[in-house]
């Protein structure tokens, strides 16, 4: 039994060593899995970008309503695909409206996910009342 467990562990560690583990970015550095504002980062992938998608992403970063979000635009033919994370429905709508303002032909496909971070409720359960003398 110990032999089987030891052998399977050696094989699995060997496979992890040769395939690599962790999220690696294109420059080979191990990337973070969470942004500073608490939103998780999507895994990196090959992107199809052009000047229009770069303009859309620049507009996202300049918009005050989209602060604290992670949205990126990809080009697929004449269509633009929005992906990423927002914290509410209003931000998702604003991202679509901003992208539609840059598109002259084609569609904007909104695949943005709404991410609601878990917030600890540390408020006291009893109400404190001050009495004046």
MODADA-V701738 format. One line per field, one symbol per residue. ss: DSSP state (2 for helix, 1 for strand, 0 for the rest). phi: phi as a letter, one per 30 degrees, with the letter a starting at -180 (. if undefined). burial: 1 if it has 9 or more other C-alpha atoms within 8 Angstrom, else 0. A space follows every 50 residues. Layout:
BEGIN
ss->???
phi->???
burial->???
END
This chain:
BEGIN
ss->02222222222222222220000100000100010000010000000000 22222222222202220001111111001111111100222222222222 220000011111110000000000000000000
phi->.dddddddddddddddddcibjdccddjddcdcbdedjddddddbdcccb dddddddddddddddcdicbbbcccbidccccbkbbcadddddddddddd dcccbjcccccdccccddcdccdddccccccdc
burial->00000000000000010000001110000000011000101000000010 01111110111000010011101110001111111111001101110111 011000110101011000000000000000000
END
